Amino acid sequence: MAVCASVKPDFSKTINTTCAYCGVGCGITASVSDPDLHLVEIKGREDHPANYGRLCSKGSALGETVSLEGRLLHPKIHGKTVVWPEALDEVTRRLQETIQKYGPDAVAFYGSGQLLTEDYYVANKLMKGFIGSANMDTNSRLCMASTVAGQKRAFGSDTVPNTYQDLEMANLLILVGSNTAWCHPVLFQRIRAMKEQRPEMKVVVIDPRKTDTCDIADLHLPIRPGTDALLFNGLLSWLAEQGTIDLPYIEKHTNDFGQSLEVARASFRDYSQLSELCGLDQETVLQFFHWFSTTEKTVTAWSQGVNQSSSGTDKVNGIINCHLATGRIGLPGSGPLSLTGQPNAMGGREVGGLANQLAAHMDFLPEDIDRVGRFWGTTNMARSPGKTAVDLFRAIDRGAIRFLWVMGTNPVVSMPDGNSIIKALKKCPTVVVSDCIEKTDTTALADIVLPAAPWSEKDGTVTNSERRISRQRALFPLAGGSKPDWWILTQVAKRLGYSDAFDFASSADIFREHAALSGFENNTAGKIRDFNIGTKASISDNEYESMDPFQWPVIEDKSQQRLFSAGGFYTDDRRAKFVPTHWQKAANSINAEYPLLLNTGRVRDHWHTMTRTGLSPRLNQHTDEPFLAIHPEDAGSVQLQDQMLCKVSSEFGDAIVRVKHSEAQRVGEVFMPMHWTRQNSQSGFCGVLVNPVVDPVSKQPDLKHTPVKLEPFYHTGNGVLFSREQLSFTDVEYVTEVRSEHGFRYELAGSGLDKLSVLSDFNKRFEKIEYVDAQSDFQSDFQFDGCRVLWLDQYQVQAIWMSGEGRSACDRQWLQSCFGKSVTALEAWYFLSGTPPKGEDAGRQVCACFGVGENTICRTIRENSISDVSVIGEILKAGTNCGSCIPEIRQLLLNIN
């Protein structure tokens, strides 16, 4: 059952491919030195127009994440390893029985923005064209659905008008709800570089938190969550008052301006009240309005702070309204630009990845259903939209959906109200999961798991935030029994009796069909669809293999870089629509029981649920534990000291995390990262807290606005255990695993630390050196108050244990490095102090790319009287690769100088 391909990959040479992470879509050059051992050197591709050689810390560390560790390499049914024919037969049997007994709407597929376009195409074709149900949604619903809905309402299509170049060409760049420095670091570095060249360029950041993106901001608006639409209503009103709207553009290319302006004006009394409602200083608001009003070259870029909201679609349309009103759209340096969260969220939308779409940007209109059905040669087309993510899992819980196939994602962690997702999956008669990782929170609940090819073994295409389609090429042969997602789907389709329609031998075959559908009856009776790559339908296998990045649409073999500067929208009358945005307060407000507002998001060096970044030692050091960022004023009101553990509770669940005091937080609001799962933290996952409220138009969950309460997590002791071996703990309330270069670190807290079986096991296997605080009243081998133990084997450190009432103050970075040395017993006693010799105390990691710690940077600043970040780079290299650490280095400079 080998995968057939007309052009066989050459794994012995340098390969151009695309990064596995965010929607920037950075080009990568991979030099494979040993395909069997999965050894590869990763560099940025200098001629790729998304990144021009730049990579962020995550992209730079991709070579550390491609091993076979933790991989799912063979199909399993109820935990038992089986061969592919048996697994595929069982999937098909259950699928057929479900359809026969309950109908096609009892089936659902749930995909991922990390699937390749070719995988997505086959999944949608099978589900919507042949099974006959539109219950095919994706985790892109959690990140991009509001932008999709907003663009379709305004433009008549899911079209991004502008390009990354416009971020650099703008004289005013507005970043809304986007910590670009951490979430799209390569774009941030492009912006930073341009701002250094053109200091007159203005950057405005609109975000409740003062993030590292504010490092380049001329103005920061720490907006009250949920009021973005109101702010842009105010801007639209201001533009009309100042006479800086483009009336000729409005009259020629748009509809409904008057109604939208009327609604905008009615949403606030005056600019003083507007500022108060937004939680902003009026002078700051009017400065922002003035800059927008007087700056022709203006780009507004946004991300999850806008999308993940109960009013996300209106926020998007509020932004677009202001650009339509000024005619600043699709022009060099001017336009609205959504920054995609996942590597192929846009590619998935091209093929109908959301439950309310058909392939090739078609909808559930009678003529579209007919057109796609004729092209696919099927009479069993889905006739209406399917269930979107939150409703899909609710339908599983109530028994309406009885067969779920999850592909390349981890909904138990990423979906809101995670406990309800677990409950639903436990009730579902059949859960199939295709994944490359064996142990995830979702595979733990699957009946059948299928080994899908990971990023480093996949071949196909992805589309980035600027409509640029790039090739993703395999670096290594398929490992074990893993297969491409498209291959798995075609095998099931053939067993269902659809062999002719799914006779694909390679990803190139699928791409050709996908391209052909995009051009099929496009521009019929004057109705043009935006997504069109029809000229690529006849490319050869060799042309597909060597295909360079290009932007859609492709008209007469020429990519269209920007759209809509002269109108030509994809509505029936080719005019854009202004959308009235009726601002209203968020659906889920704080109250006496839950007085704080929880915001969730990403950290700098991790990605989604850490199945990839968690394998890289260096990516685990900058932010090594789940945390709750809280303003000191709020922390004081509930007796939460910095670095304490706290219990966070919402109406839906609770979590235990480390407290991090931060004046970057607004008073009354807290922040928790999304990445940790049950695989690396026993209590630090945020999905169980998040409310399942959705935007009424896009159905995107509001992941940024959940009322919570906090209380100290009282426990009998803390411990930190360093070990060469990966361990598991079942009877400790707080456990977080941190990977290091030579092993693992475990942060532990709770009762029972003196009874950990692993410590007794180390005693039996290794030589022990122990120190217990003389003032401790100890009753057992291992004490909480100042107990430190080191285990050696042949002069090699095997484990180190430190416990006490509070979080151990030992230098964790230095102790992790001890595992790479041969040590004497005398040196081992020195390790037990937890304090490194002078010069070896690098401190907490700041620069992930070069492993440079905070203490090293501070010493260098003091010893050399440095006042410029660039000098730090010259001496230590810190900040000279991806640049993500530059804001933090700059803050260290300010603190010292």
N, C-alpha and C positions, 0 to 999 in steps of 0.2 A: 504493500500500500504506500509506496514511496510517492512523494509529491513530484509530479511531472512538471518540468519547466523547459521551455525551448532554449533559453539562454542560461547555461549553468554558471552560478556564481563562482568567482575565483577568490578563495579565501586566503591566498598567499600574498596579496598585494594591498596597496593603499586603497581604501574604499571611501567614497564620498557618500554621506548619509545625512540624516536629520536628527536633531536632538530629541530625546524621549520625553522632555518635560513640558514647559509651558507653551502657550500659543504663539510666542515670538517666532518659533520655527527655525532656530539657528542651524546653519549648515555645519557639518562636522567632517573632518578628515580623520579616518581611523586607520592606523597602521597595525595590522595584525602580525604579531611575531610568532605566536603559537596558537593555531586554532583549536588544538586538542586541549590545551591547558587554559584556553580562553584568555590569553594574554594580548592586550591591545593598548596602544598609545592613542589618546584622544587629543585632538587639537581643533580649534575653530577653523572653518573653511574660509579662507580670506576672500574668495570671489563670490561668496553667497551674499545676496543683497539684504538678507535679514540681519546679519551680524558682522559681516566683513572681518571675520577672524576672531571676534570676541566670543567668549563663553563665560557663563556665570560659574559660581563654585560648584553647583550641582552638575552642570554639563562637563566641567573640567574633571570631575571625579567619576564619570560614567565608567571608566575602565575598572574601577574598584567594585562595580555592582553587577558584573556580567558572569560571575562564577556560577557553578552549579549548586552552590549552597542553598538549601531550602527549596530547591526547584521541585515542582510536580512533573515527573518524567513518565508516568504511566497512568492509563485510565484506572479509575477505581469505582466500584459499586458497593455502597455501604462499607467503605473502608477496605474492601478486598481488591487487590490488584488483578485486573483482567486484561485481555488483549483487546485491541481496537474493535474487531468485528463484534465481539460480545457487548462492548460498551455501546457501540452505535446501534446495534439491534435493540438493546434495552431502551435507549433514548427513543428510538422510533416506535417501539411497541407502546411505551407509556404515552407518547404524543398521540398516536392513533387512537388509543383507548379513550383518552381524554376528549378528543374531538368527537368521536363517535357517541360518547355517552352524554357530554355536556355542551358540545358545540365549539366552534373555533374561538369564541370569546372567552373560553375557560383557559386559554393558553396565553402566555405573555413572555416576551423577550425583554431583557433589560441590558442595554449595551453600555459602551464607554467611549469617551473622547480620546481614549488611548488605543482604540482599535484603528487599523488602517482603513482608508476609504474603501478598498476592495473588500475587506471583511464586512464592513458596514453594508455595502451594496448587496452582498449575497444574503445577509441576515434580513434586510428589509424586503428584498425580492421574495424570499421564502415566506416571510410572515404576512406581508400585506398583499402579495400577489397570488400565493398558492395555498397557504393555510387559510387566508381570507379574514384575518383579524388585524386591526391596527394597534393592538396592545404591544407595540414595540416602542419603548421609550429608552432613555439613556441618562447617564449621570450628567450629561450636558444640560439637562433640565435644571440641575442644581447650580449651574454657573452662567449659562448664556440665554436662557429662555426669555428673559425680560428684554434683552437687547433684540432678539429675533422678533418678538411681538411688537416692540416699539418701531423697529425699522419697517416691518411689514405695514403697520398702520400709517406710517409717514410716506414711505417710498413705494408701497405696493409690493415690496419684495424684501427678502433678508439680505440686503446689500450693504457692505461697508464701502463708503464712497472714497475714502482717502487711503494714504499709504504711510509707511514709517518715515519716509523722507520728509513728510509734512511736519512731523514732530520736531525736526531739526530746522525746517525753514520758517516755522512760525515765529512771529515777534511776541506773541502772547500764547503761552501754553497753560491750559487749565487741566489739572489732574483731579478727577472727582472720584472719591471712594476707591482709590487705587494707591496702595503702597508700592509704587513702581520700583523703588530701590530694592525691595526684597522679592516681589512677585514677578517682575519682568526686568531683571537686573541689566540685561544687555541693552534694552531700550533706554533704561535709565542712564547707562554710561554714554550712549549716543547723545542723549539730551544734555548730560553734564558737559561733555566735550564741546558741544556747540555753544552752550552758555558761557563756557570759558573763552571761546573764540569771539562771541558776541555778547559782552556783558549787558548790553542794552536789552537783550531778550528777557522778557518777564515770565516768571513761573508762578502760578497760583495753585496751591494745594487745598482742596476742600475735603476734609476728613475729620471725624470726631477726635481721632488720636493724632498726636504729634509724632509721626513716624519718621524713619530715616529719610523718606522722600523729601521731607521739609528741609533737608540739608541744602537743597538748591533753590528753595522757595523764596520769592520776594514777598509773598503774602500767604499766610496760612489762615484759613477759615475753619476753626474747630466746631463744625456745625452740629446742632442737636440731631441725633439719629432720626431718620424718617421725615426730615423737612427739606430735602433736596428739591423736590418738585415745587415747593413754595418759593425757595430761593430763585429758581429759574423762572417762575412766574413773575417774581419781582424784577428780574433782569429783562424779561420781555416787555414789561410795562415801562421800565426805564428807557429802553431803546426807543420805544414809540414816543415817549415824552421828549427825548433828546433829539428826535428827528433823524436818528441814524439807522433807521430801517431802509431796506432797498425796495422801494415801492415798485419800480419796473420789474424786478425779479419776481416779487410776490404776485403781481398782476398777471405776468406772463406764464409763470411756472407752478403756481400753487393754488390751493383752495382753502377756504374756511379760516383765513387769517383773522377776520373781524371777530368771529365767535370765540376764537382762542384768546385773543387779546382781552375781550370782555370778561371771560372767565378768569384770566390771570389777574386782571385789575380787581375783580370781586373777591379774590382770595385773601386780601389783606386791606387794612384801613389806610395805613401810611407806612413809610419806610422805617419809622421807629418801631411800629408794631411788628413789621416783618422781621426786623433784626432781633427783636425780643423773642418772637416765636421760634426763630432759628437758633437762638442761644448765642447770638453774635453781637459784636460791637458795631453800631451803625456806621461809624466812620470806616471800618474795615469793609463792610458790605458795599458802601458807596464807592470806595476806592476800586474794588473789584468791578463794579458796574461801569465805572468811568473807563477803566482800562479796556474792558470788552467793547464799550461803545466807540472808543477812539482808535482801536487797533484793527486794521484791515486783515492782517494775517494772524488769524486766531484759530487755534486747534483746541477742541475740548476732547479729552480722552478719559474713559472711565472703565471701571472693572467691577469687582464683586460688591463693593460698598453701595453701588447703584443697583446692580442686578438682584442681589439676594435680599429682597425687600417685599413687604406686602403691597408696596406701591411702586415696584421696580419699573414696570412698563411706563407708568406716568412720568417717572424720573427721566427715563430715556427720552420720552417724547418732549418733556420740558426742555431738555438740552437741544434736541433737534429743532424744536420750534425757534429757538434763538438763532440758530445757524441759518435756517430757512428765511427768517425775517431780515437777516442782513445779507443774504445771498452768499454767505461764506460757506460754501459746500463744494467739495470736489475740485477746489482750486489749490495751486501750490501754496502750502503753508496755511491753508484754511479748510476747516471741516470738522465734523464729528467723527471720532474714531474709537470704536470699542476695542478693548484689549482682552483677547480671549484667554481663558484660564487654562485650557488643556491643549495638548499638542495637535489634536485633530477634531476639535469640537466643530470647526467649520466644515471639514470634510464630511463628517457625519451628517451635518445638515444638508449638504449637497445631495445626499442619496436618500433623504427622508428619515434621518435618525430619530426624529421626535415623533411622538404619537399622533400629532396633528398635521403631519406632512406626508406627501408622497415624494418619490424620487425626483431628482433634477429640479428641485424648487417648485414642484407642483403641489397643489392642494386637493382637498376632498371636494372638488367641484365636479359635476357630472362629466364635463368635457375632459378634465384631467384624468379622472378615473378611467374613462373610455380610452384615452390616448395611451396611458401606461399599460393598461390591460392588453391593448392591441400590440404594443411593442413587445411585451413579454410573452404574448401568446397564451393568455390565461383568461378564463371567464369567471374566476373565483376571487376577483379583487375585493379587498376591504372597501366598504361603501361609506364609512364615516370615521371620524377620528377615534383613536383608542384612548385608553386610560393613561394619564400622565403619572409621573413617579409616585407622588404621595397617594393619589387615588388608587394607583395600581396595587400598592402594598396593602391598602385598606381593603381592596377587593379580595386579595389573598386571604386576609384575616377573616372576612365574612364568608369565605368559601366560594366566591364567584369565579375566582381564578384558581385552577387546581394543578397547573403545570407552569413552572417558571424556569426560564433559562437565563442565567446571569453570565455575562461575558466581559471579562477583563475589568471588573470593578468590585467594590467591597461595600455594598449598601448597608450592611449592619453597622458600619462605622460612619459612613458619609451621609446617610439619610438622617433627617430630623427625627426626634422621638425614637431613638434607637431601640429602646426596649420593646416598642410596639412592632418593630421590624423583626426582631428575634421571635416574638410571639407569633407573628404571621408565618414566618418561615417554618417554624416548628409544626404549624397546623397544615402546611401545604403538602398534599400527597406526593408531589414530585418536584424536587429542586435539583436542577442541573447547573453546575458551575464550570465554565471554561476559564482556566487561569494558568499562569506559569508558576505561581507560588503554591506550595502544598498546604501550608497552614496559614489561613486567614480567618478572621472572625466570621466570614460568610461561608467559606468551604467547610467549616466545622458543622454547618447546618445542612449540608448538601447530601442528597441521596447518591448522586453520581457526579464525580469530578473528572474533567477532561483536560489533559495537559496541552495547553496552548503555547505556541511559540512566543517567546518574549521579544522585546525590542531588538536585541542583538541578533536574533535569528529570523526576523520578519522581513518581508519584501513587499513593497507596495508604494503608496503615496499618502501624503498628509497635506493639509491646507492650513496655512497660518492666519493670523488676524488681518493681514492685508490682502487676502484672497490669493496668496501665492502657494501654488501647488509644487511640492518638492518630493523627490524620491527618497524613500527610506529603503536602504539596502541591507541585506543580511551580512553580518560580520563573521558568523560562524555557521557551520552546518547545524541542522536540527539535532538537538541533544535528546538522547533516550527515545521515547515514543512521542515526543511533542510534535504538534502539527500546527500549521497556520489555521486561524479561526475560519477563514473562507473554506478551507479543505474540509474541516469538520462539518460545517454546515452543508456543503454540497453532498457529502456522503449520506447525511440524514435525508436531504431532499431526494436523492436518488432512491433511497429505500422507501420513501413515501410515494414513488412512482413518477417523479418529475425529472427523469434523467436527461431528456433532451434540453430542458430549460436550464439545467445546471451542469452542462457539460464543459466545465472550465478546467483547463489543464495548467493554468498559471495565473498569477496576478495580472499579467499583461492582458490575458484574455478578458478578464473582468473589467479592467480599465477601458479597454476598447468598447465594450458594451455600455459601460457607464458614460463614456464620452458620446457614443452614438445616441443614447437616450436624451442627453442634454441638447442635442441639435435636432431631435426628431420633432417635426411639425412645430419648430420654434419660429415664431413670426407668422402664425396662421391668422388670417383675417386681421392683420395689423397688431395682433397681440404678441408681444415679445416677452420672453422669459429672460431674466438677468443671467442665470447660470447657463453658459454655453461654451463648451469646449469641443463642439462637434467636429472640428477640423482634426482633432487628435484620434478620431475613431478608426483611422486606417493606418496608424503607425505600426511599424514592424516590431518584432521582439527586440531587435538590436536598438532601435530608436527608443523604445520604452526603457531599456536598460541604461542607455546613456542620456536620458532626458534631463535637461537642465531645468532649474526652477522657472516657473512662469506664472503670471497672474491671469485669472479669469475676469471677465469673459474674453474669449479669443474670437475676434471678428476678422475674417479674411486673413487668417494666420497671424494676426497682430494682437498682442495682449493690450487690454485697456487698463491703463495705470490708475486713472481717476475717473469718477463718474459724477454726473448731475450738475456740472458747472454751468451747462447750458440747458438745464431741464432734462427731458427725456426719461422721466420716471417710469416705473413699471405698473402704474395704475391704468385703468381703462382709458382715461383721457390724457394719460402721460403727464399729469400734473401731480405734484406732491400734495399731501394733506397736512395742514396744521391740525394738531390734536388738542382739544381743550383738556387741560389737566386740572381736575377738581381736587385741590389738596385737602386731605383730611388726616386727622391724627392716626398714628399707628394702631393696628388692630389689637395689639397685645401690650398694654401699658403696665407700668409698675404699680404696686399697691402696697398696703401695709404689711402683708405677709411676704411679698417678694419685692423689696424696695430698690434693687439695683438692676441695671440693664446689662445683659451679657451680649458681647460682640464676639464672634469667632472668626478665625482666619489663619493665615500661614505665617511661618517663620522663615528666616533667610535661607537656611541650608537644607530644609526638608521639603518633601513633595508628597502630597496626598496622604496615604496611610503608611508611608515609610517602607513599603515592601521592597523598594529599590534603594532609596537613600539610607535606610537603616542598615544596609550592608557595608557602607563606607565608614571606616573609623573616623576620618577627619570631618565628615559631615555631621557626626554625632557630638561634637565637642562644643560648638558655639552655644547651642541651646540644647542642653542634655536631659532636661526633664520637662514634663508638662507643667505649665505654670498658670497662675492667674495674676494678670497685671491689674493693679488697683491703685488709685490715688491715695497717698498717705492719710488724707483726711477721712476717707471712707474706711481705710484699714483701722485707724484709731478708734473709730466708733464701734467696732466689733472686736477690739483687742487682738488684731492680727499684726504681729510683728513681721518684718521682712524676713523671708526664708523659712517662716513657719509653714506647717501644713494646715490647710483649711478644707472644710467640707462645703462644696457648692451644691445648692439644691434648687430645683425648679419644680413646677407642677408635674414634670414628666420623669424625673430621675435625679440622681446625685452623683458627684464625683469628688475625689480627694486629690488635691494638687498643691504645689508649692506656691506660696505667696511671693509676689514680686512687687514691691512698692515702685510706683512710677508716676511722676508728675506729668508724663505725656498723656495720661488718661484724664478725661473729663471727670469731675466729681459726679458721683452717681452712676458711673459706668465702669464695667470691668471687661477684660479681654482674655480669651483663652484660645490657644492654638488647636487646630483640628487634627493633627497628625498621629497622635498616639492611639494605639489600639490595645486590645487584650493580649496581643502577642508580645508587647514590650512594656506594658504598664497595667498594673492590676486595677487601677481606679482612675486613670487620668484621661479618659476619652470623653469628648464634649458632646458627641451626638446624642447621648442619652438625656442631655439637658435641654436640647434645642426644641422649641415649639414647632408644630407642623403647620402653622398658618402659611397660606400661599397667596401670591398675587392673583387677583381674580381674573386677569387677562392671560398672563403667561403661565400660571400655575407653578411658578418658581417659589420654592420655600424661602421664608424670611429667616435666614440663618444669622442675621446680625442684630436681632431685637427680641431677646427672651428675658423676661423678668426672673430674677434669682435672688436667693438669700445666702448669706455666708455665716459660718461659725467656725471657731477654732477646732481643729481635729486633735482632741486630747488623746494621748497614747502614753505607754509606759517606757518607750525607749526608741532611739534612732540607731541605725547602723549603716555602714557602707562596707561592702564586700567586693574586693577585686579578685578575679579568678581567671585562670587560663581557660577554664571550661565553661561552657554555657550551662546554666543551672535553672531550676524552676522552684518556685516557692508557692505553697498552697495555703498556709495558715498565718500569713502576715497581711495586715490590712493595706499597707502601702508598699508597693514594689514597682520600681522602674529599672529597666535594663538599658545600659549604655554600652555600645560596642566601642572597643579601643583597638589599637594596632595589634596588641598581643593577647587579647582576651576580652573580658566583659567586666563591667562595673555594675553593681546593684545597690541602688539607694533603697533602704528599708526603714520602715517605721511601724510600730504597733506592739501588740503583746506577743509573747512567745519567742522573742529574739534569743533568749537564753536556751531555747530548746531546739534550735535549728539543727536538723539531722545532718546537714551538709558539713557543719563545723566538726561534729564528731567524726564524720567520715574522713575529713582532712587529717584529723588527729591520728587516725589509724594508718594512713597512707604516707604521710610526710613528716619530716622533722619539724617540730614546733618551737617557736620562740615567742614568749608571751610576756606582756607587761600589763599589770593591773594597777590602777591608781591606789596608792597606799591608804588613802582616806576612804576608799570604798568599803562598804560593809557587804562583802561578797559571800554568797551562799552556794554558788555553783561555779562551774568551770569558766563561764563567760559572763562578764558583768556589763551592765549598761553604763556605769560611771567610770569612764577612762580605761576600758579594757581594749587592748590592742594585741593582735596575734598575727604572726607571720609564719607561713609554712614554706619550707625549702625542700628541694629534691635535687641532689647533685649540683649544689650551688646555684640552682635556678629557682627563682621565686615562683611558687605555684598559686599562692593565695595570700591576701592580706585582709584582716578583719578589724574594724574599728567601730566601737559602739559607745554611746553616752546618752545623756538626757537630751542634749540638743544636737543639731546637725553637726557632724564632725567638721572641724575647721582645717582638716588636713589638705595639703595641696594635691588635688586629685590628678591633675595633669602629670605632675612629677611622679607620683606613685604608679600611674599607668606605665610610664616609661621604664620603671624598674624591672618590669617583666622582660625587657629586652637585654638585660645584663646578667652576667655571672657575678654572684656576690658572696662574700665571706660572711660568717656568722657575726663578726663585728660590724660590718656594714649593714647587716640586717637589723641590728639594734638601732642603727641610725634611721633606717626606714620607718621604724615604729614611731619615731617622733612626728612623722608626717610632714616634716619641714625640710625642704631641700637645701643643699649647700648654696652659698651665695653664687649667683650666676646661673644656677640651674632652675631657679624658680621662674619659669616662663609665665606662669599664671594662666588664667582662663583664656581659651583661644579666642582671638579676634579675627585673624585672617585665616580662613579655611584653606585657601589655595596654597599657601606656603607654611601653614602651621605655626603662625607667629602669635605669641601670647601677649596678654595685656601688660604684665610686668616687664617683659622684654621691651615693648614699645615705650613704656613710661621711663625706664632706665635710659633708653636711647635718647629720648627727648631731653631729659635732664642733663645727661653727660655731654650732649652736643648743642645744648641751648637751641633746640629746633622750634620753629614757629610755623613751618610749612609742611603740609601733608606730603608733598612730593619728595621732600628730603627723607622722610621716613621710608618712602618707597625705594629711593636710591640706596639706602643703607640696608634695609631689611627685606625689601621686595614687597612688603605688605601693601596691599591696595593697588598693585601694578598689573594684576591679571584681570579679574572680573570687576574689581572696584567696589564690591558690595560692602566692604568693611570701611570704606573711606569716611562715611558719616561718623562711625564710632571712633575712628582714629582722630578725626577732627575734634570730637568732644573731649577726648583725652588731652589733646593739645590745649584746649580752652581751660580745662580743669587745672592743668599744671601751670600754664602761663597766666 
